[in-house]
Structures are given as structure tokens and as C-alpha cells.
Amino acid sequence: MTTMECREIFAQLSEYLDGELPPDVCEQISGHIEDCPPCVEFVESLKKTVGLCKGMAVEVEAAPRPLPEELKARLMAALRQG
Ligand SMILES: [Zn+2]
């Protein structure tokens, strides 16, 4: 079994949350996230952001942002700094 890195997780996270990934990839991602506090935090914040966007889209009919790029970019930058 291959070990996924955080950056691989983040790269696929929006698809993961949308349920667009194959089951085996989903398992790898959720398995990694369970053992990785930074990923847990990221997923939680991403879920909140996605939920917020979807909720707002219904009310104000704004264009939903499926992927919070700013959040992702911030986390990737933090990762690169170690
Ligand atoms: Zn991780």
C-alpha cells in the first residue's frame, strides 16, 4: 500500500469531498487523514467553507466556489515551509 503525502491529499481534496474519487482512493485519503492532524484540520475547514458557499449560493444565488483556492494555497505554503 502506498503512503499518500499531505500535498497529494490536498490536491484531491475537493474531489474527495464531492465524492468524485474512486473508492480505493477515498479510502487512502480518509486513512491518511485519520492519522494526520494537519489534514484533519484542513478537511474540517474545507468542509465548513464548502458548506458555507453552498448555503450562500442558495440564498443569494452567488456563483459557488467549489474549491477554496485561497485556503489551499495558504496550507500548501505552510507545508513548503515545513
Ligand atoms: Zn496529512
PDB file of the backbone (N, CA, C, O) and the ligand in Angstrom, with CONECT records:
HET     ZN  A 101       1
ATOM      1  N   MET A   1       0.842  -1.196   0.000  1.00  0.00           N
ATOM      2  CA  MET A   1       0.000   0.000   0.000  1.00  0.00           C
ATOM      3  C   MET A   1       0.877   1.247   0.000  1.00  0.00           C
ATOM      4  O   MET A   1       1.813   1.368   0.791  1.00  0.00           O
ATOM      5  N   THR A   2       0.566   2.142  -0.874  1.00  0.00           N
ATOM      6  CA  THR A   2       1.351   3.367  -0.964  1.00  0.00           C
ATOM      7  C   THR A   2       0.908   4.368   0.098  1.00  0.00           C
ATOM      8  O   THR A   2      -0.271   4.458   0.443  1.00  0.00           O
ATOM      9  N   THR A   3       1.865   5.101   0.593  1.00  0.00           N
ATOM     10  CA  THR A   3       1.545   6.138   1.556  1.00  0.00           C
ATOM     11  C   THR A   3       1.375   7.463   0.843  1.00  0.00           C
ATOM     12  O   THR A   3       2.258   7.917   0.116  1.00  0.00           O
ATOM     13  N   MET A   4       0.241   8.065   1.062  1.00  0.00           N
ATOM     14  CA  MET A   4      -0.013   9.341   0.414  1.00  0.00           C
ATOM     15  C   MET A   4       0.560  10.464   1.263  1.00  0.00           C
ATOM     16  O   MET A   4       0.553  10.406   2.493  1.00  0.00           O
ATOM     17  N   GLU A   5       1.049  11.470   0.588  1.00  0.00           N
ATOM     18  CA  GLU A   5       1.546  12.644   1.290  1.00  0.00           C
ATOM     19  C   GLU A   5       0.441  13.684   1.408  1.00  0.00           C
ATOM     20  O   GLU A   5      -0.544  13.672   0.670  1.00  0.00           O
ATOM     21  N   CYS A   6       0.643  14.581   2.364  1.00  0.00           N
ATOM     22  CA  CYS A   6      -0.357  15.623   2.596  1.00  0.00           C
ATOM     23  C   CYS A   6      -0.668  16.376   1.304  1.00  0.00           C
ATOM     24  O   CYS A   6      -1.828  16.665   1.009  1.00  0.00           O
ATOM     25  N   ARG A   7       0.373  16.690   0.539  1.00  0.00           N
ATOM     26  CA  ARG A   7       0.113  17.503  -0.659  1.00  0.00           C
ATOM     27  C   ARG A   7      -0.705  16.730  -1.689  1.00  0.00           C
ATOM     28  O   ARG A   7      -1.460  17.323  -2.460  1.00  0.00           O
ATOM     29  N   GLU A   8      -0.557  15.416  -1.701  1.00  0.00           N
ATOM     30  CA  GLU A   8      -1.397  14.613  -2.603  1.00  0.00           C
ATOM     31  C   GLU A   8      -2.850  14.644  -2.131  1.00  0.00           C
ATOM     32  O   GLU A   8      -3.786  14.704  -2.928  1.00  0.00           O
ATOM     33  N   ILE A   9      -3.003  14.602  -0.805  1.00  0.00           N
ATOM     34  CA  ILE A   9      -4.346  14.668  -0.230  1.00  0.00           C
ATOM     35  C   ILE A   9      -5.008  15.979  -0.621  1.00  0.00           C
ATOM     36  O   ILE A   9      -6.145  16.007  -1.094  1.00  0.00           O
ATOM     37  N   PHE A  10      -4.265  17.073  -0.409  1.00  0.00           N
ATOM     38  CA  PHE A  10      -4.846  18.386  -0.675  1.00  0.00           C
ATOM     39  C   PHE A  10      -5.208  18.529  -2.150  1.00  0.00           C
ATOM     40  O   PHE A  10      -6.221  19.137  -2.498  1.00  0.00           O
ATOM     41  N   ALA A  11      -4.368  17.964  -3.005  1.00  0.00           N
ATOM     42  CA  ALA A  11      -4.600  18.095  -4.438  1.00  0.00           C
ATOM     43  C   ALA A  11      -5.933  17.464  -4.840  1.00  0.00           C
ATOM     44  O   ALA A  11      -6.566  17.895  -5.803  1.00  0.00           O
ATOM     45  N   GLN A  12      -6.352  16.443  -4.095  1.00  0.00           N
ATOM     46  CA  GLN A  12      -7.558  15.720  -4.488  1.00  0.00           C
ATOM     47  C   GLN A  12      -8.719  15.959  -3.537  1.00  0.00           C
ATOM     48  O   GLN A  12      -9.769  15.328  -3.648  1.00  0.00           O
ATOM     49  N   LEU A  13      -8.517  16.876  -2.604  1.00  0.00           N
ATOM     50  CA  LEU A  13      -9.481  17.002  -1.525  1.00  0.00           C
ATOM     51  C   LEU A  13     -10.854  17.481  -1.981  1.00  0.00           C
ATOM     52  O   LEU A  13     -11.875  17.024  -1.466  1.00  0.00           O
ATOM     53  N   SER A  14     -10.882  18.391  -2.935  1.00  0.00           N
ATOM     54  CA  SER A  14     -12.189  18.901  -3.372  1.00  0.00           C
ATOM     55  C   SER A  14     -12.984  17.789  -4.043  1.00  0.00           C
ATOM     56  O   SER A  14     -14.198  17.682  -3.865  1.00  0.00           O
ATOM     57  N   GLU A  15     -12.278  16.954  -4.825  1.00  0.00           N
ATOM     58  CA  GLU A  15     -12.959  15.825  -5.459  1.00  0.00           C
ATOM     59  C   GLU A  15     -13.378  14.794  -4.420  1.00  0.00           C
ATOM     60  O   GLU A  15     -14.433  14.167  -4.521  1.00  0.00           O
ATOM     61  N   TYR A  16     -12.517  14.638  -3.416  1.00  0.00           N
ATOM     62  CA  TYR A  16     -12.822  13.709  -2.320  1.00  0.00           C
ATOM     63  C   TYR A  16     -14.114  14.122  -1.619  1.00  0.00           C
ATOM     64  O   TYR A  16     -15.000  13.301  -1.383  1.00  0.00           O
ATOM     65  N   LEU A  17     -14.201  15.406  -1.293  1.00  0.00           N
ATOM     66  CA  LEU A  17     -15.384  15.897  -0.582  1.00  0.00           C
ATOM     67  C   LEU A  17     -16.624  15.853  -1.466  1.00  0.00           C
ATOM     68  O   LEU A  17     -17.741  15.717  -0.967  1.00  0.00           O
ATOM     69  N   ASP A  18     -16.432  15.967  -2.764  1.00  0.00           N
ATOM     70  CA  ASP A  18     -17.557  15.907  -3.686  1.00  0.00           C
ATOM     71  C   ASP A  18     -17.947  14.469  -4.030  1.00  0.00           C
ATOM     72  O   ASP A  18     -18.927  14.234  -4.736  1.00  0.00           O
ATOM     73  N   GLY A  19     -17.165  13.511  -3.523  1.00  0.00           N
ATOM     74  CA  GLY A  19     -17.464  12.111  -3.784  1.00  0.00           C
ATOM     75  C   GLY A  19     -17.169  11.699  -5.213  1.00  0.00           C
ATOM     76  O   GLY A  19     -17.812  10.798  -5.752  1.00  0.00           O
ATOM     77  N   GLU A  20     -16.196  12.360  -5.828  1.00  0.00           N
ATOM     78  CA  GLU A  20     -15.909  12.086  -7.234  1.00  0.00           C
ATOM     79  C   GLU A  20     -14.737  11.128  -7.434  1.00  0.00           C
ATOM     80  O   GLU A  20     -14.388  10.791  -8.565  1.00  0.00           O
ATOM     81  N   LEU A  21     -14.133  10.694  -6.332  1.00  0.00           N
ATOM     82  CA  LEU A  21     -12.973   9.811  -6.451  1.00  0.00           C
ATOM     83  C   LEU A  21     -13.378   8.350  -6.345  1.00  0.00           C
ATOM     84  O   LEU A  21     -14.389   8.026  -5.722  1.00  0.00           O
ATOM     85  N   PRO A  22     -12.586   7.461  -6.957  1.00  0.00           N
ATOM     86  CA  PRO A  22     -12.854   6.029  -6.813  1.00  0.00           C
ATOM     87  C   PRO A  22     -12.722   5.609  -5.349  1.00  0.00           C
ATOM     88  O   PRO A  22     -11.971   6.218  -4.587  1.00  0.00           O
ATOM     89  N   PRO A  23     -13.458   4.563  -4.964  1.00  0.00           N
ATOM     90  CA  PRO A  23     -13.483   4.137  -3.553  1.00  0.00           C
ATOM     91  C   PRO A  23     -12.101   3.860  -2.964  1.00  0.00           C
ATOM     92  O   PRO A  23     -11.848   4.184  -1.804  1.00  0.00           O
ATOM     93  N   ASP A  24     -11.194   3.257  -3.761  1.00  0.00           N
ATOM     94  CA  ASP A  24      -9.886   2.934  -3.186  1.00  0.00           C
ATOM     95  C   ASP A  24      -9.088   4.199  -2.880  1.00  0.00           C
ATOM     96  O   ASP A  24      -8.348   4.248  -1.898  1.00  0.00           O
ATOM     97  N   VAL A  25      -9.239   5.209  -3.715  1.00  0.00           N
ATOM     98  CA  VAL A  25      -8.554   6.476  -3.459  1.00  0.00           C
ATOM     99  C   VAL A  25      -9.170   7.154  -2.236  1.00  0.00           C
ATOM    100  O   VAL A  25      -8.455   7.710  -1.402  1.00  0.00           O
ATOM    101  N   CYS A  26     -10.484   7.106  -2.138  1.00  0.00           N
ATOM    102  CA  CYS A  26     -11.173   7.657  -0.970  1.00  0.00           C
ATOM    103  C   CYS A  26     -10.668   7.018   0.314  1.00  0.00           C
ATOM    104  O   CYS A  26     -10.455   7.699   1.317  1.00  0.00           O
ATOM    105  N   GLU A  27     -10.480   5.712   0.273  1.00  0.00           N
ATOM    106  CA  GLU A  27     -10.008   5.000   1.458  1.00  0.00           C
ATOM    107  C   GLU A  27      -8.609   5.444   1.852  1.00  0.00           C
ATOM    108  O   GLU A  27      -8.314   5.648   3.029  1.00  0.00           O
ATOM    109  N   GLN A  28      -7.755   5.591   0.852  1.00  0.00           N
ATOM    110  CA  GLN A  28      -6.390   6.048   1.134  1.00  0.00           C
ATOM    111  C   GLN A  28      -6.403   7.431   1.763  1.00  0.00           C
ATOM    112  O   GLN A  28      -5.678   7.706   2.719  1.00  0.00           O
ATOM    113  N   ILE A  29      -7.240   8.293   1.207  1.00  0.00           N
ATOM    114  CA  ILE A  29      -7.296   9.663   1.713  1.00  0.00           C
ATOM    115  C   ILE A  29      -7.852   9.689   3.129  1.00  0.00           C
ATOM    116  O   ILE A  29      -7.277  10.327   4.011  1.00  0.00           O
ATOM    117  N   SER A  30      -8.962   9.001   3.352  1.00  0.00           N
ATOM    118  CA  SER A  30      -9.549   9.048   4.694  1.00  0.00           C
ATOM    119  C   SER A  30      -8.638   8.355   5.707  1.00  0.00           C
ATOM    120  O   SER A  30      -8.575   8.757   6.869  1.00  0.00           O
ATOM    121  N   GLY A  31      -7.925   7.301   5.257  1.00  0.00           N
ATOM    122  CA  GLY A  31      -6.970   6.630   6.134  1.00  0.00           C
ATOM    123  C   GLY A  31      -5.833   7.549   6.535  1.00  0.00           C
ATOM    124  O   GLY A  31      -5.413   7.564   7.692  1.00  0.00           O
ATOM    125  N   HIS A  32      -5.341   8.304   5.587  1.00  0.00           N
ATOM    126  CA  HIS A  32      -4.266   9.250   5.875  1.00  0.00           C
ATOM    127  C   HIS A  32      -4.752  10.339   6.825  1.00  0.00           C
ATOM    128  O   HIS A  32      -4.081  10.691   7.794  1.00  0.00           O
ATOM    129  N   ILE A  33      -5.928  10.859   6.522  1.00  0.00           N
ATOM    130  CA  ILE A  33      -6.447  11.990   7.293  1.00  0.00           C
ATOM    131  C   ILE A  33      -6.634  11.620   8.766  1.00  0.00           C
ATOM    132  O   ILE A  33      -6.399  12.438   9.656  1.00  0.00           O
ATOM    133  N   GLU A  34      -7.057  10.385   9.011  1.00  0.00           N
ATOM    134  CA  GLU A  34      -7.282   9.963  10.396  1.00  0.00           C
ATOM    135  C   GLU A  34      -6.012  10.054  11.236  1.00  0.00           C
ATOM    136  O   GLU A  34      -6.069  10.312  12.439  1.00  0.00           O
ATOM    137  N   ASP A  35      -4.877   9.841  10.598  1.00  0.00           N
ATOM    138  CA  ASP A  35      -3.613   9.833  11.331  1.00  0.00           C
ATOM    139  C   ASP A  35      -2.836  11.128  11.189  1.00  0.00           C
ATOM    140  O   ASP A  35      -1.677  11.205  11.597  1.00  0.00           O
ATOM    141  N   CYS A  36      -3.451  12.125  10.626  1.00  0.00           N
ATOM    142  CA  CYS A  36      -2.698  13.333  10.298  1.00  0.00           C
ATOM    143  C   CYS A  36      -3.465  14.576  10.746  1.00  0.00           C
ATOM    144  O   CYS A  36      -4.328  15.071  10.021  1.00  0.00           O
ATOM    145  N   PRO A  37      -3.148  15.080  11.943  1.00  0.00           N
ATOM    146  CA  PRO A  37      -3.887  16.237  12.485  1.00  0.00           C
ATOM    147  C   PRO A  37      -3.955  17.432  11.549  1.00  0.00           C
ATOM    148  O   PRO A  37      -5.023  18.033  11.433  1.00  0.00           O
ATOM    149  N   PRO A  38      -2.864  17.813  10.868  1.00  0.00           N
ATOM    150  CA  PRO A  38      -2.985  18.959   9.948  1.00  0.00           C
ATOM    151  C   PRO A  38      -4.030  18.721   8.874  1.00  0.00           C
ATOM    152  O   PRO A  38      -4.756  19.639   8.491  1.00  0.00           O
ATOM    153  N   CYS A  39      -4.108  17.472   8.380  1.00  0.00           N
ATOM    154  CA  CYS A  39      -5.098  17.155   7.356  1.00  0.00           C
ATOM    155  C   CYS A  39      -6.502  17.184   7.938  1.00  0.00           C
ATOM    156  O   CYS A  39      -7.441  17.631   7.279  1.00  0.00           O
ATOM    157  N   VAL A  40      -6.652  16.709   9.173  1.00  0.00           N
ATOM    158  CA  VAL A  40      -7.970  16.762   9.819  1.00  0.00           C
ATOM    159  C   VAL A  40      -8.454  18.202   9.879  1.00  0.00           C
ATOM    160  O   VAL A  40      -9.593  18.505   9.525  1.00  0.00           O
ATOM    161  N   GLU A  41      -7.576  19.080  10.329  1.00  0.00           N
ATOM    162  CA  GLU A  41      -7.947  20.485  10.433  1.00  0.00           C
ATOM    163  C   GLU A  41      -8.314  21.066   9.079  1.00  0.00           C
ATOM    164  O   GLU A  41      -9.282  21.814   8.942  1.00  0.00           O
ATOM    165  N   PHE A  42      -7.514  20.702   8.081  1.00  0.00           N
ATOM    166  CA  PHE A  42      -7.747  21.238   6.754  1.00  0.00           C
ATOM    167  C   PHE A  42      -9.089  20.752   6.206  1.00  0.00           C
ATOM    168  O   PHE A  42      -9.853  21.531   5.636  1.00  0.00           O
ATOM    169  N   VAL A  43      -9.365  19.472   6.381  1.00  0.00           N
ATOM    170  CA  VAL A  43     -10.625  18.922   5.883  1.00  0.00           C
ATOM    171  C   VAL A  43     -11.808  19.579   6.577  1.00  0.00           C
ATOM    172  O   VAL A  43     -12.808  19.915   5.942  1.00  0.00           O
ATOM    173  N   GLU A  44     -11.680  19.758   7.896  1.00  0.00           N
ATOM    174  CA  GLU A  44     -12.779  20.389   8.631  1.00  0.00           C
ATOM    175  C   GLU A  44     -13.039  21.807   8.140  1.00  0.00           C
ATOM    176  O   GLU A  44     -14.186  22.208   7.941  1.00  0.00           O
ATOM    177  N   SER A  45     -11.958  22.562   7.948  1.00  0.00           N
ATOM    178  CA  SER A  45     -12.145  23.940   7.495  1.00  0.00           C
ATOM    179  C   SER A  45     -12.682  23.970   6.069  1.00  0.00           C
ATOM    180  O   SER A  45     -13.476  24.837   5.703  1.00  0.00           O
ATOM    181  N   LEU A  46     -12.227  23.000   5.272  1.00  0.00           N
ATOM    182  CA  LEU A  46     -12.694  22.939   3.889  1.00  0.00           C
ATOM    183  C   LEU A  46     -14.180  22.590   3.848  1.00  0.00           C
ATOM    184  O   LEU A  46     -14.942  23.172   3.077  1.00  0.00           O
ATOM    185  N   LYS A  47     -14.578  21.644   4.679  1.00  0.00           N
ATOM    186  CA  LYS A  47     -15.996  21.259   4.743  1.00  0.00           C
ATOM    187  C   LYS A  47     -16.849  22.455   5.118  1.00  0.00           C
ATOM    188  O   LYS A  47     -17.901  22.696   4.525  1.00  0.00           O
ATOM    189  N   LYS A  48     -16.384  23.204   6.112  1.00  0.00           N
ATOM    190  CA  LYS A  48     -17.139  24.378   6.549  1.00  0.00           C
ATOM    191  C   LYS A  48     -17.238  25.383   5.419  1.00  0.00           C
ATOM    192  O   LYS A  48     -18.302  25.950   5.167  1.00  0.00           O
ATOM    193  N   THR A  49     -16.116  25.600   4.739  1.00  0.00           N
ATOM    194  CA  THR A  49     -16.102  26.575   3.649  1.00  0.00           C
ATOM    195  C   THR A  49     -17.030  26.138   2.530  1.00  0.00           C
ATOM    196  O   THR A  49     -17.816  26.935   2.017  1.00  0.00           O
ATOM    197  N   VAL A  50     -16.937  24.875   2.153  1.00  0.00           N
ATOM    198  CA  VAL A  50     -17.784  24.363   1.075  1.00  0.00           C
ATOM    199  C   VAL A  50     -19.249  24.456   1.483  1.00  0.00           C
ATOM    200  O   VAL A  50     -20.093  24.880   0.694  1.00  0.00           O
ATOM    201  N   GLY A  51     -19.545  24.060   2.709  1.00  0.00           N
ATOM    202  CA  GLY A  51     -20.920  24.113   3.192  1.00  0.00           C
ATOM    203  C   GLY A  51     -21.436  25.534   3.203  1.00  0.00           C
ATOM    204  O   GLY A  51     -22.582  25.796   2.837  1.00  0.00           O
ATOM    205  N   LEU A  52     -20.578  26.454   3.626  1.00  0.00           N
ATOM    206  CA  LEU A  52     -20.941  27.857   3.676  1.00  0.00           C
ATOM    207  C   LEU A  52     -21.246  28.376   2.276  1.00  0.00           C
ATOM    208  O   LEU A  52     -22.242  29.066   2.057  1.00  0.00           O
ATOM    209  N   CYS A  53     -20.375  28.035   1.336  1.00  0.00           N
ATOM    210  CA  CYS A  53     -20.560  28.503  -0.038  1.00  0.00           C
ATOM    211  C   CYS A  53     -21.863  27.953  -0.619  1.00  0.00           C
ATOM    212  O   CYS A  53     -22.624  28.679  -1.258  1.00  0.00           O
ATOM    213  N   LYS A  54     -22.107  26.670  -0.392  1.00  0.00           N
ATOM    214  CA  LYS A  54     -23.320  26.062  -0.930  1.00  0.00           C
ATOM    215  C   LYS A  54     -24.554  26.710  -0.312  1.00  0.00           C
ATOM    216  O   LYS A  54     -25.528  27.004  -1.005  1.00  0.00           O
ATOM    217  N   GLY A  55     -24.500  26.929   1.004  1.00  0.00           N
ATOM    218  CA  GLY A  55     -25.617  27.547   1.690  1.00  0.00           C
ATOM    219  C   GLY A  55     -25.877  28.943   1.183  1.00  0.00           C
ATOM    220  O   GLY A  55     -27.024  29.344   0.985  1.00  0.00           O
ATOM    221  N   MET A  56     -24.792  29.689   0.972  1.00  0.00           N
ATOM    222  CA  MET A  56     -24.929  31.053   0.495  1.00  0.00           C
ATOM    223  C   MET A  56     -25.444  31.083  -0.940  1.00  0.00           C
ATOM    224  O   MET A  56     -26.231  31.956  -1.306  1.00  0.00           O
ATOM    225  N   ALA A  57     -24.998  30.132  -1.743  1.00  0.00           N
ATOM    226  CA  ALA A  57     -25.394  30.109  -3.153  1.00  0.00           C
ATOM    227  C   ALA A  57     -26.908  29.979  -3.268  1.00  0.00           C
ATOM    228  O   ALA A  57     -27.524  30.574  -4.152  1.00  0.00           O
ATOM    229  N   VAL A  58     -27.496  29.205  -2.378  1.00  0.00           N
ATOM    230  CA  VAL A  58     -28.940  29.014  -2.419  1.00  0.00           C
ATOM    231  C   VAL A  58     -29.654  30.330  -2.095  1.00  0.00           C
ATOM    232  O   VAL A  58     -30.661  30.677  -2.711  1.00  0.00           O
ATOM    233  N   GLU A  59     -29.110  31.045  -1.121  1.00  0.00           N
ATOM    234  CA  GLU A  59     -29.789  32.252  -0.671  1.00  0.00           C
ATOM    235  C   GLU A  59     -29.575  33.439  -1.591  1.00  0.00           C
ATOM    236  O   GLU A  59     -30.527  34.133  -1.949  1.00  0.00           O
ATOM    237  N   VAL A  60     -28.333  33.673  -1.974  1.00  0.00           N
ATOM    238  CA  VAL A  60     -28.054  34.897  -2.730  1.00  0.00           C
ATOM    239  C   VAL A  60     -27.784  34.614  -4.207  1.00  0.00           C
ATOM    240  O   VAL A  60     -27.557  35.537  -4.989  1.00  0.00           O
ATOM    241  N   GLU A  61     -27.810  33.337  -4.581  1.00  0.00           N
ATOM    242  CA  GLU A  61     -27.568  32.947  -5.962  1.00  0.00           C
ATOM    243  C   GLU A  61     -26.205  33.428  -6.467  1.00  0.00           C
ATOM    244  O   GLU A  61     -26.031  33.710  -7.652  1.00  0.00           O
ATOM    245  N   ALA A  62     -25.259  33.514  -5.556  1.00  0.00           N
ATOM    246  CA  ALA A  62     -23.890  33.841  -5.965  1.00  0.00           C
ATOM    247  C   ALA A  62     -23.254  32.604  -6.584  1.00  0.00           C
ATOM    248  O   ALA A  62     -23.657  31.476  -6.300  1.00  0.00           O
ATOM    249  N   ALA A  63     -22.262  32.830  -7.428  1.00  0.00           N
ATOM    250  CA  ALA A  63     -21.556  31.702  -8.019  1.00  0.00           C
ATOM    251  C   ALA A  63     -20.805  30.963  -6.923  1.00  0.00           C
ATOM    252  O   ALA A  63     -19.973  31.552  -6.235  1.00  0.00           O
ATOM    253  N   PRO A  64     -21.095  29.666  -6.754  1.00  0.00           N
ATOM    254  CA  PRO A  64     -20.404  28.916  -5.707  1.00  0.00           C
ATOM    255  C   PRO A  64     -18.942  28.699  -6.060  1.00  0.00           C
ATOM    256  O   PRO A  64     -18.588  28.531  -7.227  1.00  0.00           O
ATOM    257  N   ARG A  65     -18.101  28.704  -5.037  1.00  0.00           N
ATOM    258  CA  ARG A  65     -16.690  28.395  -5.251  1.00  0.00           C
ATOM    259  C   ARG A  65     -16.449  26.970  -4.805  1.00  0.00           C
ATOM    260  O   ARG A  65     -16.350  26.719  -3.604  1.00  0.00           O
ATOM    261  N   PRO A  66     -16.350  26.033  -5.722  1.00  0.00           N
ATOM    262  CA  PRO A  66     -16.201  24.622  -5.357  1.00  0.00           C
ATOM    263  C   PRO A  66     -14.907  24.362  -4.614  1.00  0.00           C
ATOM    264  O   PRO A  66     -14.856  23.481  -3.755  1.00  0.00           O
ATOM    265  N   LEU A  67     -13.853  25.115  -4.929  1.00  0.00           N
ATOM    266  CA  LEU A  67     -12.570  24.887  -4.274  1.00  0.00           C
ATOM    267  C   LEU A  67     -12.062  26.191  -3.677  1.00  0.00           C
ATOM    268  O   LEU A  67     -11.808  27.150  -4.405  1.00  0.00           O
ATOM    269  N   PRO A  68     -11.914  26.231  -2.371  1.00  0.00           N
ATOM    270  CA  PRO A  68     -11.367  27.447  -1.749  1.00  0.00           C
ATOM    271  C   PRO A  68      -9.868  27.553  -1.999  1.00  0.00           C
ATOM    272  O   PRO A  68      -9.051  27.099  -1.197  1.00  0.00           O
ATOM    273  N   GLU A  69      -9.534  28.157  -3.116  1.00  0.00           N
ATOM    274  CA  GLU A  69      -8.128  28.213  -3.547  1.00  0.00           C
ATOM    275  C   GLU A  69      -7.247  28.937  -2.532  1.00  0.00           C
ATOM    276  O   GLU A  69      -6.097  28.563  -2.303  1.00  0.00           O
ATOM    277  N   GLU A  70      -7.805  29.965  -1.940  1.00  0.00           N
ATOM    278  CA  GLU A  70      -7.001  30.749  -1.008  1.00  0.00           C
ATOM    279  C   GLU A  70      -6.585  29.895   0.187  1.00  0.00           C
ATOM    280  O   GLU A  70      -5.437  29.938   0.628  1.00  0.00           O
ATOM    281  N   LEU A  71      -7.524  29.131   0.694  1.00  0.00           N
ATOM    282  CA  LEU A  71      -7.253  28.251   1.826  1.00  0.00           C
ATOM    283  C   LEU A  71      -6.214  27.212   1.451  1.00  0.00           C
ATOM    284  O   LEU A  71      -5.278  26.949   2.206  1.00  0.00           O
ATOM    285  N   LYS A  72      -6.388  26.630   0.285  1.00  0.00           N
ATOM    286  CA  LYS A  72      -5.474  25.601  -0.185  1.00  0.00           C
ATOM    287  C   LYS A  72      -4.068  26.175  -0.369  1.00  0.00           C
ATOM    288  O   LYS A  72      -3.077  25.566   0.034  1.00  0.00           O
ATOM    289  N   ALA A  73      -4.000  27.346  -0.980  1.00  0.00           N
ATOM    290  CA  ALA A  73      -2.706  27.975  -1.231  1.00  0.00           C
ATOM    291  C   ALA A  73      -1.992  28.274   0.078  1.00  0.00           C
ATOM    292  O   ALA A  73      -0.780  28.092   0.188  1.00  0.00           O
ATOM    293  N   ARG A  74      -2.740  28.729   1.058  1.00  0.00           N
ATOM    294  CA  ARG A  74      -2.152  29.051   2.349  1.00  0.00           C
ATOM    295  C   ARG A  74      -1.555  27.796   2.993  1.00  0.00           C
ATOM    296  O   ARG A  74      -0.465  27.830   3.564  1.00  0.00           O
ATOM    297  N   LEU A  75      -2.285  26.707   2.886  1.00  0.00           N
ATOM    298  CA  LEU A  75      -1.827  25.467   3.506  1.00  0.00           C
ATOM    299  C   LEU A  75      -0.618  24.904   2.774  1.00  0.00           C
ATOM    300  O   LEU A  75       0.326  24.417   3.396  1.00  0.00           O
ATOM    301  N   MET A  76      -0.654  24.973   1.445  1.00  0.00           N
ATOM    302  CA  MET A  76       0.484  24.498   0.663  1.00  0.00           C
ATOM    303  C   MET A  76       1.730  25.297   1.007  1.00  0.00           C
ATOM    304  O   MET A  76       2.823  24.739   1.096  1.00  0.00           O
ATOM    305  N   ALA A  77       1.570  26.590   1.198  1.00  0.00           N
ATOM    306  CA  ALA A  77       2.701  27.441   1.558  1.00  0.00           C
ATOM    307  C   ALA A  77       3.249  27.028   2.923  1.00  0.00           C
ATOM    308  O   ALA A  77       4.463  26.969   3.124  1.00  0.00           O
ATOM    309  N   ALA A  78       2.348  26.744   3.848  1.00  0.00           N
ATOM    310  CA  ALA A  78       2.761  26.319   5.180  1.00  0.00           C
ATOM    311  C   ALA A  78       3.519  24.995   5.109  1.00  0.00           C
ATOM    312  O   ALA A  78       4.503  24.795   5.821  1.00  0.00           O
ATOM    313  N   LEU A  79       3.058  24.107   4.255  1.00  0.00           N
ATOM    314  CA  LEU A  79       3.720  22.817   4.088  1.00  0.00           C
ATOM    315  C   LEU A  79       5.131  22.988   3.546  1.00  0.00           C
ATOM    316  O   LEU A  79       6.073  22.349   4.017  1.00  0.00           O
ATOM    317  N   ARG A  80       5.265  23.852   2.559  1.00  0.00           N
ATOM    318  CA  ARG A  80       6.565  24.049   1.933  1.00  0.00           C
ATOM    319  C   ARG A  80       7.573  24.590   2.936  1.00  0.00           C
ATOM    320  O   ARG A  80       8.764  24.288   2.862  1.00  0.00           O
ATOM    321  N   GLN A  81       7.082  25.395   3.873  1.00  0.00           N
ATOM    322  CA  GLN A  81       7.981  25.954   4.878  1.00  0.00           C
ATOM    323  C   GLN A  81       8.351  24.908   5.930  1.00  0.00           C
ATOM    324  O   GLN A  81       9.255  25.116   6.739  1.00  0.00           O
ATOM    325  N   GLY A  82       7.645  23.793   5.906  1.00  0.00           N
ATOM    326  CA  GLY A  82       7.953  22.740   6.846  1.00  0.00           C
ATOM    327  C   GLY A  82       7.323  22.993   8.178  1.00  0.00           C
ATOM    328  O   GLY A  82       7.484  22.192   9.099  1.00  0.00           O
TER     329      GLY A  82
HETATM  330 ZN    ZN A 101      -1.620  14.801   6.033  1.00  0.00          ZN2+
END
